[in-house]
Amino acid sequence: MDDMEKQGLTDHLTDLRSALVRSLLAVIVCFSASYYYKEPIRDWLCRPLFNVLPEGSSLIYTSYQGGFFFT
């Protein structure tokens, strides 16, 4: 453990802040990409369900928030 460098509190806080900023940027980039491609993602996720639904039928949401997931 002698080869490890001791850091002060401000150094740790600086490292934490940079890690949090990078994480927030990654979340923003991934959210933006997934929001841009939400229709193809919804189609891919619902394709097995649409394959087994009878012809001419549609999805019915059973909760208030159900219709907002892919709108």
Legacy VTK file of the C-alpha trace (Angstrom):
# vtk DataFile Version 3.0
C-alpha trace
ASCII
DATASET POLYDATA
POINTS 71 float
0.000 0.000 0.000
2.988 2.259 0.103
2.870 2.807 -3.661
-0.623 4.316 -3.487
-0.702 8.093 -3.376
-2.671 9.757 -0.613
-5.277 12.242 -1.779
-6.901 15.031 0.126
-10.624 15.559 0.432
-10.713 18.175 -2.319
-8.974 15.781 -4.721
-11.585 13.127 -4.005
-14.393 15.628 -4.481
-12.888 16.774 -7.774
-12.711 13.172 -8.984
-16.296 12.580 -7.856
-17.530 15.691 -9.658
-15.827 14.698 -12.919
-17.247 11.177 -12.668
-20.743 12.542 -12.038
-20.496 14.940 -14.978
-19.343 12.132 -17.296
-22.166 9.899 -16.061
-24.747 12.632 -16.581
-23.469 13.279 -20.105
-23.648 9.557 -20.880
-27.250 9.407 -19.624
-28.198 12.451 -21.714
-26.598 11.027 -24.870
-28.205 7.598 -24.412
-31.605 9.101 -23.613
-31.443 11.353 -26.672
-30.512 8.450 -28.930
-33.252 6.214 -27.559
-35.832 9.002 -27.784
-34.892 9.653 -31.405
-35.312 5.946 -32.254
-38.371 5.328 -30.034
-40.649 4.189 -32.888
-38.280 1.493 -34.235
-37.581 0.355 -30.664
-41.326 0.119 -29.944
-41.917 -1.787 -33.174
-39.122 -4.218 -32.340
-40.387 -4.757 -28.783
-44.046 -5.174 -29.800
-43.448 -7.299 -32.916
-44.000 -10.650 -31.110
-47.267 -9.335 -29.682
-48.476 -8.019 -33.029
-47.648 -11.388 -34.631
-50.107 -13.221 -32.357
-52.872 -10.597 -32.258
-55.900 -11.294 -34.454
-56.129 -9.294 -37.684
-57.664 -5.848 -37.203
-57.211 -5.746 -33.422
-55.248 -3.182 -31.456
-53.549 -2.792 -28.099
-55.665 -1.814 -25.113
-53.971 -0.120 -22.172
-55.158 -1.224 -18.753
-53.563 1.564 -16.747
-53.474 5.332 -16.977
-49.775 5.543 -17.766
-49.801 2.664 -20.264
-50.504 4.818 -23.283
-47.662 7.232 -22.539
-44.791 4.774 -22.751
-44.334 4.923 -26.537
-46.161 8.074 -27.570
LINES 1 72
71 0 1 2 3 4 5 6 7 8 9 10 11 12 13 14 15 16 17 18 19 20 21 22 23 24 25 26 27 28 29 30 31 32 33 34 35 36 37 38 39 40 41 42 43 44 45 46 47 48 49 50 51 52 53 54 55 56 57 58 59 60 61 62 63 64 65 66 67 68 69 70
